Amino acid sequence: MMKCTVCGSELRALTTRLPFKIGESRIVILKNLPVLQCENCTQYVLQDDVLDKVDQMLARVDSEAELEVIQYAA
Ligand SMILES: [Zn+2]
């Protein structure tokens, strides 16, 4: 079990939605994103394989919309 780097509490696996900024003015919100969330504070961790997938997904976003909501798909 991984520990929170801020407060040392245990991290819990859950899914959430998080915003990612692309360039200067665009925001992509990923839904159902698996993260490790601290039980005690607001700290969370994205695991490496999830981060890689997020990078791939953000690179494929071709809309010019300022705000886009996308379902995370592993
Ligand atoms: Zn914590």
N, CA, C, O and the ligand as a Tripos MOL2 file, in Angstrom:
@<TRIPOS>MOLECULE
protein
  297   295    75     0     0
PROTEIN
NO_CHARGES

@<TRIPOS>ATOM
      1 N           0.8490   -1.2010    0.0000 N.3       1 MET1
      2 CA          0.0000    0.0000    0.0000 C.3       1 MET1
      3 C           0.8790    1.2430    0.0000 C.2       1 MET1
      4 O           1.7720    1.3870    0.8350 O.2       1 MET1
      5 N           0.6140    2.1400   -0.9490 N.am      2 MET2
      6 CA          1.3780    3.3820   -0.9930 C.3       2 MET2
      7 C           0.8930    4.3480    0.0850 C.2       2 MET2
      8 O          -0.2760    4.3430    0.4690 O.2       2 MET2
      9 N           1.8280    5.1830    0.5650 N.am      3 LYS3
     10 CA          1.4940    6.1910    1.5730 C.3       3 LYS3
     11 C           1.5030    7.5770    0.9320 C.2       3 LYS3
     12 O           2.2260    7.8380   -0.0290 O.2       3 LYS3
     13 N           0.6840    8.4440    1.4920 N.am      4 CYS4
     14 CA          0.6440    9.8390    1.0620 C.3       4 CYS4
     15 C           1.9920   10.4990    1.3390 C.2       4 CYS4
     16 O           2.5470   10.3520    2.4280 O.2       4 CYS4
     17 N           2.5200   11.2290    0.3460 N.am      5 THR5
     18 CA          3.8160   11.8810    0.5220 C.3       5 THR5
     19 C           3.7040   13.1350    1.3820 C.2       5 THR5
     20 O           4.7180   13.6660    1.8340 O.2       5 THR5
     21 N           2.4870   13.6110    1.6110 N.am      6 VAL6
     22 CA          2.2880   14.8320    2.3910 C.3       6 VAL6
     23 C           2.0880   14.5120    3.8680 C.2       6 VAL6
     24 O           2.7570   15.0850    4.7280 O.2       6 VAL6
     25 N           1.1680   13.5990    4.1600 N.am      7 CYS7
     26 CA          0.8100   13.3690    5.5600 C.3       7 CYS7
     27 C           1.0690   11.9340    6.0260 C.2       7 CYS7
     28 O           0.9480   11.6510    7.2180 O.2       7 CYS7
     29 N           1.4240   11.0180    5.1070 N.am      8 GLY8
     30 CA          1.7770    9.6720    5.5130 C.3       8 GLY8
     31 C           0.6090    8.7260    5.6910 C.2       8 GLY8
     32 O           0.8060    7.5620    6.0400 O.2       8 GLY8
     33 N          -0.6090    9.2030    5.4560 N.am      9 SER9
     34 CA         -1.7640    8.3240    5.5430 C.3       9 SER9
     35 C          -1.8040    7.3850    4.3370 C.2       9 SER9
     36 O          -1.0880    7.5790    3.3550 O.2       9 SER9
     37 N          -2.6490    6.3760    4.4350 N.am     10 GLU10
     38 CA         -2.7420    5.4360    3.3320 C.3      10 GLU10
     39 C          -3.5200    6.0280    2.1650 C.2      10 GLU10
     40 O          -4.4520    6.8110    2.3460 O.2      10 GLU10
     41 N          -3.1080    5.6300    0.9590 N.am     11 LEU11
     42 CA         -3.8090    6.0570   -0.2460 C.3      11 LEU11
     43 C          -4.8400    5.0020   -0.6270 C.2      11 LEU11
     44 O          -4.6050    3.8000   -0.5000 O.2      11 LEU11
     45 N          -5.9600    5.4730   -1.0840 N.am     12 ARG12
     46 CA         -7.0740    4.6120   -1.4270 C.3      12 ARG12
     47 C          -7.3520    4.7260   -2.9210 C.2      12 ARG12
     48 O          -7.3780    5.8300   -3.4650 O.2      12 ARG12
     49 N          -7.5600    3.5890   -3.5900 N.am     13 ALA13
     50 CA         -7.8630    3.6030   -5.0220 C.3      13 ALA13
     51 C          -9.3230    3.9770   -5.2380 C.2      13 ALA13
     52 O         -10.2200    3.3640   -4.6590 O.2      13 ALA13
     53 N          -9.5540    4.9750   -6.0640 N.am     14 LEU14
     54 CA        -10.9100    5.3480   -6.4320 C.3      14 LEU14
     55 C         -10.8780    6.0230   -7.7890 C.2      14 LEU14
     56 O          -9.8070    6.2770   -8.3410 O.2      14 LEU14
     57 N         -12.0480    6.3100   -8.3230 N.am     15 THR15
     58 CA        -12.1020    7.0550   -9.5800 C.3      15 THR15
     59 C         -12.6940    8.4220   -9.3130 C.2      15 THR15
     60 O         -13.5600    8.5940   -8.4550 O.2      15 THR15
     61 N         -12.2000    9.3960  -10.0750 N.am     16 THR16
     62 CA        -12.6560   10.7580   -9.8970 C.3      16 THR16
     63 C         -12.6040   11.4600  -11.2430 C.2      16 THR16
     64 O         -12.2700   10.8430  -12.2550 O.2      16 THR16
     65 N         -12.9280   12.7370  -11.2620 N.am     17 ARG17
     66 CA        -12.7280   13.5150  -12.4710 C.3      17 ARG17
     67 C         -11.7250   14.6070  -12.1730 C.2      17 ARG17
     68 O         -11.7680   15.2360  -11.1150 O.2      17 ARG17
     69 N         -10.8120   14.8310  -13.1230 N.am     18 LEU18
     70 CA         -9.7650   15.8260  -12.9310 C.3      18 LEU18
     71 C          -9.6210   16.6730  -14.1950 C.2      18 LEU18
     72 O          -9.7400   16.1620  -15.3090 O.2      18 LEU18
     73 N          -9.3660   17.9690  -14.0160 N.am     19 PRO19
     74 CA         -9.1270   18.8370  -15.1680 C.3      19 PRO19
     75 C          -7.6490   18.8400  -15.5700 C.2      19 PRO19
     76 O          -6.7600   18.8360  -14.7180 O.2      19 PRO19
     77 N          -7.4050   18.8470  -16.8820 N.am     20 PHE20
     78 CA         -6.0450   18.9590  -17.4090 C.3      20 PHE20
     79 C          -6.0110   20.1350  -18.3610 C.2      20 PHE20
     80 O          -6.8730   20.2740  -19.2290 O.2      20 PHE20
     81 N          -5.0080   20.9810  -18.1900 N.am     21 LYS21
     82 CA         -4.8720   22.1610  -19.0340 C.3      21 LYS21
     83 C          -4.0660   21.7990  -20.2820 C.2      21 LYS21
     84 O          -3.0220   21.1510  -20.1970 O.2      21 LYS21
     85 N          -4.5720   22.2300  -21.4430 N.am     22 ILE22
     86 CA         -3.8360   22.0510  -22.6880 C.3      22 ILE22
     87 C          -3.5630   23.4290  -23.2450 C.2      22 ILE22
     88 O          -4.4930   24.1830  -23.5280 O.2      22 ILE22
     89 N          -2.2960   23.7620  -23.4060 N.am     23 GLY23
     90 CA         -1.9520   25.0750  -23.9300 C.3      23 GLY23
     91 C          -2.3890   26.1670  -22.9730 C.2      23 GLY23
     92 O          -2.4010   25.9810  -21.7560 O.2      23 GLY23
     93 N          -2.7510   27.3160  -23.5450 N.am     24 GLU24
     94 CA         -3.0330   28.4860  -22.7230 C.3      24 GLU24
     95 C          -4.4620   28.5310  -22.2200 C.2      24 GLU24
     96 O          -4.7180   29.0490  -21.1330 O.2      24 GLU24
     97 N          -5.4000   27.9960  -22.9930 N.am     25 SER25
     98 CA         -6.7910   28.3260  -22.6810 C.3      25 SER25
     99 C          -7.7310   27.1370  -22.7090 C.2      25 SER25
    100 O          -8.9320   27.3130  -22.5030 O.2      25 SER25
    101 N          -7.2340   25.9330  -22.9550 N.am     26 ARG26
    102 CA         -8.1490   24.8110  -23.0910 C.3      26 ARG26
    103 C          -8.0350   23.8800  -21.8910 C.2      26 ARG26
    104 O          -6.9500   23.6180  -21.3730 O.2      26 ARG26
    105 N          -9.1930   23.3920  -21.4740 N.am     27 ILE27
    106 CA         -9.2580   22.4870  -20.3410 C.3      27 ILE27
    107 C          -9.9760   21.2110  -20.7870 C.2      27 ILE27
    108 O         -11.0490   21.2630  -21.3880 O.2      27 ILE27
    109 N          -9.3680   20.0810  -20.4840 N.am     28 VAL28
    110 CA        -10.0300   18.8020  -20.7100 C.3      28 VAL28
    111 C         -10.2750   18.1670  -19.3510 C.2      28 VAL28
    112 O          -9.3620   18.0370  -18.5350 O.2      28 VAL28
    113 N         -11.5240   17.7740  -19.1220 N.am     29 ILE29
    114 CA        -11.8560   17.0930  -17.8760 C.3      29 ILE29
    115 C         -11.9890   15.6020  -18.1770 C.2      29 ILE29
    116 O         -12.7830   15.1980  -19.0260 O.2      29 ILE29
    117 N         -11.2120   14.8000  -17.4820 N.am     30 LEU30
    118 CA        -11.3030   13.3480  -17.6530 C.3      30 LEU30
    119 C         -12.1750   12.7720  -16.5430 C.2      30 LEU30
    120 O         -11.9330   12.9890  -15.3560 O.2      30 LEU30
    121 N         -13.1920   12.0340  -16.9660 N.am     31 LYS31
    122 CA        -14.1090   11.3890  -16.0220 C.3      31 LYS31
    123 C         -13.6680    9.9550  -15.7630 C.2      31 LYS31
    124 O         -12.9950    9.3380  -16.5900 O.2      31 LYS31
    125 N         -14.0510    9.4410  -14.6170 N.am     32 ASN32
    126 CA        -13.7690    8.0380  -14.2570 C.3      32 ASN32
    127 C         -12.2800    7.7280  -14.2880 C.2      32 ASN32
    128 O         -11.8620    6.6390  -14.6840 O.2      32 ASN32
    129 N         -11.5010    8.6900  -13.8700 N.am     33 LEU33
    130 CA        -10.0480    8.5390  -13.8590 C.3      33 LEU33
    131 C          -9.6220    7.8110  -12.5850 C.2      33 LEU33
    132 O          -9.9570    8.2490  -11.4840 O.2      33 LEU33
    133 N          -8.8850    6.7010  -12.7210 N.am     34 PRO34
    134 CA         -8.4350    5.9920  -11.5210 C.3      34 PRO34
    135 C          -7.2600    6.7160  -10.8600 C.2      34 PRO34
    136 O          -6.2400    6.9650  -11.5030 O.2      34 PRO34
    137 N          -7.4010    7.0440   -9.6010 N.am     35 VAL35
    138 CA         -6.3440    7.7200   -8.8520 C.3      35 VAL35
    139 C          -6.1720    7.0300   -7.5050 C.2      35 VAL35
    140 O          -7.0240    6.2560   -7.0690 O.2      35 VAL35
    141 N          -5.0500    7.3300   -6.8570 N.am     36 LEU36
    142 CA         -4.8580    6.9400   -5.4610 C.3      36 LEU36
    143 C          -5.0370    8.2060   -4.6420 C.2      36 LEU36
    144 O          -4.2490    9.1460   -4.7490 O.2      36 LEU36
    145 N          -6.0840    8.2210   -3.8220 N.am     37 GLN37
    146 CA         -6.4430    9.4170   -3.0660 C.3      37 GLN37
    147 C          -6.1180    9.2020   -1.5950 C.2      37 GLN37
    148 O          -6.4120    8.1500   -1.0270 O.2      37 GLN37
    149 N          -5.5040   10.2180   -0.9830 N.am     38 CYS38
    150 CA         -5.2120   10.1410    0.4460 C.3      38 CYS38
    151 C          -6.5150   10.1290    1.2490 C.2      38 CYS38
    152 O          -7.4630   10.8470    0.9290 O.2      38 CYS38
    153 N          -6.5440    9.3050    2.2950 N.am     39 GLU39
    154 CA         -7.7280    9.2440    3.1380 C.3      39 GLU39
    155 C          -7.8270   10.4410    4.0800 C.2      39 GLU39
    156 O          -8.8820   10.7080    4.6540 O.2      39 GLU39
    157 N          -6.7220   11.1510    4.2280 N.am     40 ASN40
    158 CA         -6.6480   12.1680    5.2750 C.3      40 ASN40
    159 C          -6.5490   13.6040    4.7560 C.2      40 ASN40
    160 O          -7.0030   14.5350    5.4220 O.2      40 ASN40
    161 N          -5.9640   13.7870    3.5820 N.am     41 CYS41
    162 CA         -5.8250   15.1370    3.0450 C.3      41 CYS41
    163 C          -6.2310   15.1210    1.5760 C.2      41 CYS41
    164 O          -6.7880   14.1320    1.0990 O.2      41 CYS41
    165 N          -5.9600   16.1930    0.8630 N.am     42 THR42
    166 CA         -6.4480   16.2970   -0.5110 C.3      42 THR42
    167 C          -5.4510   15.7560   -1.5330 C.2      42 THR42
    168 O          -5.7010   15.8220   -2.7360 O.2      42 THR42
    169 N          -4.3260   15.2210   -1.0650 N.am     43 GLN43
    170 CA         -3.2960   14.7310   -1.9740 C.3      43 GLN43
    171 C          -3.7890   13.5160   -2.7660 C.2      43 GLN43
    172 O          -4.4870   12.6550   -2.2300 O.2      43 GLN43
    173 N          -3.4190   13.4610   -4.0370 N.am     44 TYR44
    174 CA         -3.7160   12.2630   -4.8180 C.3      44 TYR44
    175 C          -2.5430   11.9620   -5.7340 C.2      44 TYR44
    176 O          -1.7160   12.8320   -6.0060 O.2      44 TYR44
    177 N          -2.4770   10.7270   -6.2090 N.am     45 VAL45
    178 CA         -1.3830   10.2750   -7.0600 C.3      45 VAL45
    179 C          -1.9770    9.5910   -8.2800 C.2      45 VAL45
    180 O          -2.9020    8.7860   -8.1690 O.2      45 VAL45
    181 N          -1.4350    9.9210   -9.4410 N.am     46 LEU46
    182 CA         -1.7610    9.1720  -10.6590 C.3      46 LEU46
    183 C          -0.6510    8.1620  -10.8880 C.2      46 LEU46
    184 O           0.5260    8.5230  -10.8970 O.2      46 LEU46
    185 N          -1.0090    6.9140  -11.0690 N.am     47 GLN47
    186 CA          0.0050    5.8970  -11.3220 C.3      47 GLN47
    187 C           0.5650    6.0640  -12.7300 C.2      47 GLN47
    188 O          -0.0880    6.6240  -13.6110 O.2      47 GLN47
    189 N           1.7960    5.5640  -12.9280 N.am     48 ASP48
    190 CA          2.5190    5.8120  -14.1790 C.3      48 ASP48
    191 C           1.7480    5.3580  -15.4140 C.2      48 ASP48
    192 O           1.7190    6.0560  -16.4280 O.2      48 ASP48
    193 N           1.1190    4.1740  -15.3220 N.am     49 ASP49
    194 CA          0.4130    3.6810  -16.5120 C.3      49 ASP49
    195 C          -0.8040    4.5470  -16.8200 C.2      49 ASP49
    196 O          -1.1680    4.7290  -17.9820 O.2      49 ASP49
    197 N          -1.4320    5.0810  -15.7710 N.am     50 VAL50
    198 CA         -2.5770    5.9750  -15.9690 C.3      50 VAL50
    199 C          -2.0960    7.2920  -16.5870 C.2      50 VAL50
    200 O          -2.7200    7.8200  -17.5070 O.2      50 VAL50
    201 N          -0.9870    7.8100  -16.0750 N.am     51 LEU51
    202 CA         -0.4260    9.0550  -16.6160 C.3      51 LEU51
    203 C          -0.0840    8.9110  -18.0980 C.2      51 LEU51
    204 O          -0.3460    9.8130  -18.8930 O.2      51 LEU51
    205 N           0.5030    7.7680  -18.4610 N.am     52 ASP52
    206 CA          0.8380    7.5280  -19.8670 C.3      52 ASP52
    207 C          -0.4150    7.5690  -20.7220 C.2      52 ASP52
    208 O          -0.4410    8.1780  -21.7910 O.2      52 ASP52
    209 N          -1.4560    6.9050  -20.2270 N.am     53 LYS53
    210 CA         -2.7110    6.8550  -20.9720 C.3      53 LYS53
    211 C          -3.3270    8.2510  -21.0810 C.2      53 LYS53
    212 O          -3.8540    8.6200  -22.1310 O.2      53 LYS53
    213 N          -3.2600    9.0220  -19.9980 N.am     54 VAL54
    214 CA         -3.7850   10.3860  -20.0180 C.3      54 VAL54
    215 C          -3.0510   11.2100  -21.0810 C.2      54 VAL54
    216 O          -3.6710   11.9470  -21.8470 O.2      54 VAL54
    217 N          -1.7230   11.0740  -21.1160 N.am     55 ASP55
    218 CA         -0.9420   11.8030  -22.1220 C.3      55 ASP55
    219 C          -1.4060   11.4510  -23.5330 C.2      55 ASP55
    220 O          -1.5660   12.3260  -24.3830 O.2      55 ASP55
    221 N          -1.6170   10.1590  -23.7670 N.am     56 GLN56
    222 CA         -2.0740    9.7180  -25.0930 C.3      56 GLN56
    223 C          -3.4460   10.3030  -25.4130 C.2      56 GLN56
    224 O          -3.6960   10.7640  -26.5270 O.2      56 GLN56
    225 N          -4.3300   10.2770  -24.4180 N.am     57 MET57
    226 CA         -5.6850   10.7780  -24.6650 C.3      57 MET57
    227 C          -5.6780   12.2780  -24.9390 C.2      57 MET57
    228 O          -6.3760   12.7540  -25.8340 O.2      57 MET57
    229 N          -4.8880   13.0200  -24.1670 N.am     58 LEU58
    230 CA         -4.8400   14.4710  -24.3480 C.3      58 LEU58
    231 C          -4.2390   14.8230  -25.7100 C.2      58 LEU58
    232 O          -4.6280   15.8110  -26.3330 O.2      58 LEU58
    233 N          -3.2820   13.9980  -26.1670 N.am     59 ALA59
    234 CA         -2.6570   14.2520  -27.4680 C.3      59 ALA59
    235 C          -3.6380   14.0460  -28.6030 C.2      59 ALA59
    236 O          -3.4670   14.6130  -29.6830 O.2      59 ALA59
    237 N          -4.6720   13.2340  -28.3710 N.am     60 ARG60
    238 CA         -5.6410   12.9310  -29.4300 C.3      60 ARG60
    239 C          -6.8230   13.8940  -29.4470 C.2      60 ARG60
    240 O          -7.6390   13.8630  -30.3680 O.2      60 ARG60
    241 N          -6.9170   14.7510  -28.4280 N.am     61 VAL61
    242 CA         -8.0420   15.6920  -28.3950 C.3      61 VAL61
    243 C          -7.8470   16.7030  -29.5160 C.2      61 VAL61
    244 O          -6.8810   17.4660  -29.5100 O.2      61 VAL61
    245 N          -8.7550   16.7070  -30.4670 N.am     62 ASP62
    246 CA         -8.5500   17.6000  -31.6060 C.3      62 ASP62
    247 C          -9.6160   18.6860  -31.6870 C.2      62 ASP62
    248 O          -9.6170   19.4980  -32.6110 O.2      62 ASP62
    249 N         -10.5110   18.6940  -30.7240 N.am     63 SER63
    250 CA        -11.5330   19.7370  -30.7430 C.3      63 SER63
    251 C         -10.9190   21.0660  -30.3420 C.2      63 SER63
    252 O          -9.9050   21.1020  -29.6450 O.2      63 SER63
    253 N         -11.5270   22.1500  -30.7800 N.am     64 GLU64
    254 CA        -11.0360   23.4730  -30.4080 C.3      64 GLU64
    255 C         -11.8200   24.0550  -29.2470 C.2      64 GLU64
    256 O         -11.6320   25.2110  -28.8680 O.2      64 GLU64
    257 N         -12.7040   23.2350  -28.6880 N.am     65 ALA65
    258 CA        -13.5250   23.7160  -27.5810 C.3      65 ALA65
    259 C         -12.6500   24.0970  -26.4000 C.2      65 ALA65
    260 O         -11.6310   23.4550  -26.1430 O.2      65 ALA65
    261 N         -13.0420   25.1340  -25.6860 N.am     66 GLU66
    262 CA        -12.2630   25.5530  -24.5220 C.3      66 GLU66
    263 C         -12.3890   24.5620  -23.3810 C.2      66 GLU66
    264 O         -11.4780   24.4120  -22.5670 O.2      66 GLU66
    265 N         -13.5330   23.8850  -23.3300 N.am     67 LEU67
    266 CA        -13.7740   22.9320  -22.2540 C.3      67 LEU67
    267 C         -14.3670   21.6600  -22.8460 C.2      67 LEU67
    268 O         -15.3860   21.6980  -23.5370 O.2      67 LEU67
    269 N         -13.7290   20.5530  -22.5710 N.am     68 GLU68
    270 CA        -14.2040   19.2880  -23.1020 C.3      68 GLU68
    271 C         -14.1570   18.2540  -21.9860 C.2      68 GLU68
    272 O         -13.2040   18.2050  -21.2080 O.2      68 GLU68
    273 N         -15.1990   17.4290  -21.9170 N.am     69 VAL69
    274 CA        -15.2570   16.3730  -20.9060 C.3      69 VAL69
    275 C         -15.1360   15.0310  -21.6290 C.2      69 VAL69
    276 O         -15.9060   14.7340  -22.5430 O.2      69 VAL69
    277 N         -14.1700   14.2340  -21.2140 N.am     70 ILE70
    278 CA        -13.8890   12.9580  -21.8710 C.3      70 ILE70
    279 C         -13.8930   11.8470  -20.8300 C.2      70 ILE70
    280 O         -13.4250   12.0140  -19.7040 O.2      70 ILE70
    281 N         -14.4300   10.7240  -21.2380 N.am     71 GLN71
    282 CA        -14.4140    9.5410  -20.3920 C.3      71 GLN71
    283 C         -13.0370    8.8940  -20.4760 C.2      71 GLN71
    284 O         -12.5570    8.6050  -21.5730 O.2      71 GLN71
    285 N         -12.3930    8.6630  -19.3260 N.am     72 TYR72
    286 CA        -11.1290    7.9390  -19.3380 C.3      72 TYR72
    287 C         -11.3990    6.4880  -19.6860 C.2      72 TYR72
    288 O         -12.2980    5.8620  -19.1250 O.2      72 TYR72
    289 N         -10.6150    5.9540  -20.6210 N.am     73 ALA73
    290 CA        -10.7640    4.5590  -21.0330 C.3      73 ALA73
    291 C          -9.4020    3.8850  -21.0000 C.2      73 ALA73
    292 O          -8.5040    4.2540  -21.7560 O.2      73 ALA73
    293 N          -9.2480    2.9060  -20.1320 N.am     74 ALA74
    294 CA         -7.9550    2.2400  -19.9790 C.3      74 ALA74
    295 C          -7.6650    1.3570  -21.1910 C.2      74 ALA74
    296 O          -6.6190    0.7110  -21.2490 O.2      74 ALA74
    297 ZN         -2.3260   12.8730    2.9210 Zn       75 ZN75
@<TRIPOS>BOND
     1     1     2 1
     2     2     3 1
     3     3     4 2
     4     3     5 am
     5     5     6 1
     6     6     7 1
     7     7     8 2
     8     7     9 am
     9     9    10 1
    10    10    11 1
    11    11    12 2
    12    11    13 am
    13    13    14 1
    14    14    15 1
    15    15    16 2
    16    15    17 am
    17    17    18 1
    18    18    19 1
    19    19    20 2
    20    19    21 am
    21    21    22 1
    22    22    23 1
    23    23    24 2
    24    23    25 am
    25    25    26 1
    26    26    27 1
    27    27    28 2
    28    27    29 am
    29    29    30 1
    30    30    31 1
    31    31    32 2
    32    31    33 am
    33    33    34 1
    34    34    35 1
    35    35    36 2
    36    35    37 am
    37    37    38 1
    38    38    39 1
    39    39    40 2
    40    39    41 am
    41    41    42 1
    42    42    43 1
    43    43    44 2
    44    43    45 am
    45    45    46 1
    46    46    47 1
    47    47    48 2
    48    47    49 am
    49    49    50 1
    50    50    51 1
    51    51    52 2
    52    51    53 am
    53    53    54 1
    54    54    55 1
    55    55    56 2
    56    55    57 am
    57    57    58 1
    58    58    59 1
    59    59    60 2
    60    59    61 am
    61    61    62 1
    62    62    63 1
    63    63    64 2
    64    63    65 am
    65    65    66 1
    66    66    67 1
    67    67    68 2
    68    67    69 am
    69    69    70 1
    70    70    71 1
    71    71    72 2
    72    71    73 am
    73    73    74 1
    74    74    75 1
    75    75    76 2
    76    75    77 am
    77    77    78 1
    78    78    79 1
    79    79    80 2
    80    79    81 am
    81    81    82 1
    82    82    83 1
    83    83    84 2
    84    83    85 am
    85    85    86 1
    86    86    87 1
    87    87    88 2
    88    87    89 am
    89    89    90 1
    90    90    91 1
    91    91    92 2
    92    91    93 am
    93    93    94 1
    94    94    95 1
    95    95    96 2
    96    95    97 am
    97    97    98 1
    98    98    99 1
    99    99   100 2
   100    99   101 am
   101   101   102 1
   102   102   103 1
   103   103   104 2
   104   103   105 am
   105   105   106 1
   106   106   107 1
   107   107   108 2
   108   107   109 am
   109   109   110 1
   110   110   111 1
   111   111   112 2
   112   111   113 am
   113   113   114 1
   114   114   115 1
   115   115   116 2
   116   115   117 am
   117   117   118 1
   118   118   119 1
   119   119   120 2
   120   119   121 am
   121   121   122 1
   122   122   123 1
   123   123   124 2
   124   123   125 am
   125   125   126 1
   126   126   127 1
   127   127   128 2
   128   127   129 am
   129   129   130 1
   130   130   131 1
   131   131   132 2
   132   131   133 am
   133   133   134 1
   134   134   135 1
   135   135   136 2
   136   135   137 am
   137   137   138 1
   138   138   139 1
   139   139   140 2
   140   139   141 am
   141   141   142 1
   142   142   143 1
   143   143   144 2
   144   143   145 am
   145   145   146 1
   146   146   147 1
   147   147   148 2
   148   147   149 am
   149   149   150 1
   150   150   151 1
   151   151   152 2
   152   151   153 am
   153   153   154 1
   154   154   155 1
   155   155   156 2
   156   155   157 am
   157   157   158 1
   158   158   159 1
   159   159   160 2
   160   159   161 am
   161   161   162 1
   162   162   163 1
   163   163   164 2
   164   163   165 am
   165   165   166 1
   166   166   167 1
   167   167   168 2
   168   167   169 am
   169   169   170 1
   170   170   171 1
   171   171   172 2
   172   171   173 am
   173   173   174 1
   174   174   175 1
   175   175   176 2
   176   175   177 am
   177   177   178 1
   178   178   179 1
   179   179   180 2
   180   179   181 am
   181   181   182 1
   182   182   183 1
   183   183   184 2
   184   183   185 am
   185   185   186 1
   186   186   187 1
   187   187   188 2
   188   187   189 am
   189   189   190 1
   190   190   191 1
   191   191   192 2
   192   191   193 am
   193   193   194 1
   194   194   195 1
   195   195   196 2
   196   195   197 am
   197   197   198 1
   198   198   199 1
   199   199   200 2
   200   199   201 am
   201   201   202 1
   202   202   203 1
   203   203   204 2
   204   203   205 am
   205   205   206 1
   206   206   207 1
   207   207   208 2
   208   207   209 am
   209   209   210 1
   210   210   211 1
   211   211   212 2
   212   211   213 am
   213   213   214 1
   214   214   215 1
   215   215   216 2
   216   215   217 am
   217   217   218 1
   218   218   219 1
   219   219   220 2
   220   219   221 am
   221   221   222 1
   222   222   223 1
   223   223   224 2
   224   223   225 am
   225   225   226 1
   226   226   227 1
   227   227   228 2
   228   227   229 am
   229   229   230 1
   230   230   231 1
   231   231   232 2
   232   231   233 am
   233   233   234 1
   234   234   235 1
   235   235   236 2
   236   235   237 am
   237   237   238 1
   238   238   239 1
   239   239   240 2
   240   239   241 am
   241   241   242 1
   242   242   243 1
   243   243   244 2
   244   243   245 am
   245   245   246 1
   246   246   247 1
   247   247   248 2
   248   247   249 am
   249   249   250 1
   250   250   251 1
   251   251   252 2
   252   251   253 am
   253   253   254 1
   254   254   255 1
   255   255   256 2
   256   255   257 am
   257   257   258 1
   258   258   259 1
   259   259   260 2
   260   259   261 am
   261   261   262 1
   262   262   263 1
   263   263   264 2
   264   263   265 am
   265   265   266 1
   266   266   267 1
   267   267   268 2
   268   267   269 am
   269   269   270 1
   270   270   271 1
   271   271   272 2
   272   271   273 am
   273   273   274 1
   274   274   275 1
   275   275   276 2
   276   275   277 am
   277   277   278 1
   278   278   279 1
   279   279   280 2
   280   279   281 am
   281   281   282 1
   282   282   283 1
   283   283   284 2
   284   283   285 am
   285   285   286 1
   286   286   287 1
   287   287   288 2
   288   287   289 am
   289   289   290 1
   290   290   291 1
   291   291   292 2
   292   291   293 am
   293   293   294 1
   294   294   295 1
   295   295   296 2
@<TRIPOS>SUBSTRUCTURE
     1 MET1         2 RESIDUE 1 A MET
     2 MET2         6 RESIDUE 1 A MET
     3 LYS3        10 RESIDUE 1 A LYS
     4 CYS4        14 RESIDUE 1 A CYS
     5 THR5        18 RESIDUE 1 A THR
     6 VAL6        22 RESIDUE 1 A VAL
     7 CYS7        26 RESIDUE 1 A CYS
     8 GLY8        30 RESIDUE 1 A GLY
     9 SER9        34 RESIDUE 1 A SER
    10 GLU10       38 RESIDUE 1 A GLU
    11 LEU11       42 RESIDUE 1 A LEU
    12 ARG12       46 RESIDUE 1 A ARG
    13 ALA13       50 RESIDUE 1 A ALA
    14 LEU14       54 RESIDUE 1 A LEU
    15 THR15       58 RESIDUE 1 A THR
    16 THR16       62 RESIDUE 1 A THR
    17 ARG17       66 RESIDUE 1 A ARG
    18 LEU18       70 RESIDUE 1 A LEU
    19 PRO19       74 RESIDUE 1 A PRO
    20 PHE20       78 RESIDUE 1 A PHE
    21 LYS21       82 RESIDUE 1 A LYS
    22 ILE22       86 RESIDUE 1 A ILE
    23 GLY23       90 RESIDUE 1 A GLY
    24 GLU24       94 RESIDUE 1 A GLU
    25 SER25       98 RESIDUE 1 A SER
    26 ARG26      102 RESIDUE 1 A ARG
    27 ILE27      106 RESIDUE 1 A ILE
    28 VAL28      110 RESIDUE 1 A VAL
    29 ILE29      114 RESIDUE 1 A ILE
    30 LEU30      118 RESIDUE 1 A LEU
    31 LYS31      122 RESIDUE 1 A LYS
    32 ASN32      126 RESIDUE 1 A ASN
    33 LEU33      130 RESIDUE 1 A LEU
    34 PRO34      134 RESIDUE 1 A PRO
    35 VAL35      138 RESIDUE 1 A VAL
    36 LEU36      142 RESIDUE 1 A LEU
    37 GLN37      146 RESIDUE 1 A GLN
    38 CYS38      150 RESIDUE 1 A CYS
    39 GLU39      154 RESIDUE 1 A GLU
    40 ASN40      158 RESIDUE 1 A ASN
    41 CYS41      162 RESIDUE 1 A CYS
    42 THR42      166 RESIDUE 1 A THR
    43 GLN43      170 RESIDUE 1 A GLN
    44 TYR44      174 RESIDUE 1 A TYR
    45 VAL45      178 RESIDUE 1 A VAL
    46 LEU46      182 RESIDUE 1 A LEU
    47 GLN47      186 RESIDUE 1 A GLN
    48 ASP48      190 RESIDUE 1 A ASP
    49 ASP49      194 RESIDUE 1 A ASP
    50 VAL50      198 RESIDUE 1 A VAL
    51 LEU51      202 RESIDUE 1 A LEU
    52 ASP52      206 RESIDUE 1 A ASP
    53 LYS53      210 RESIDUE 1 A LYS
    54 VAL54      214 RESIDUE 1 A VAL
    55 ASP55      218 RESIDUE 1 A ASP
    56 GLN56      222 RESIDUE 1 A GLN
    57 MET57      226 RESIDUE 1 A MET
    58 LEU58      230 RESIDUE 1 A LEU
    59 ALA59      234 RESIDUE 1 A ALA
    60 ARG60      238 RESIDUE 1 A ARG
    61 VAL61      242 RESIDUE 1 A VAL
    62 ASP62      246 RESIDUE 1 A ASP
    63 SER63      250 RESIDUE 1 A SER
    64 GLU64      254 RESIDUE 1 A GLU
    65 ALA65      258 RESIDUE 1 A ALA
    66 GLU66      262 RESIDUE 1 A GLU
    67 LEU67      266 RESIDUE 1 A LEU
    68 GLU68      270 RESIDUE 1 A GLU
    69 VAL69      274 RESIDUE 1 A VAL
    70 ILE70      278 RESIDUE 1 A ILE
    71 GLN71      282 RESIDUE 1 A GLN
    72 TYR72      286 RESIDUE 1 A TYR
    73 ALA73      290 RESIDUE 1 A ALA
    74 ALA74      294 RESIDUE 1 A ALA
    75 ZN75       297 GROUP 0 **** ****
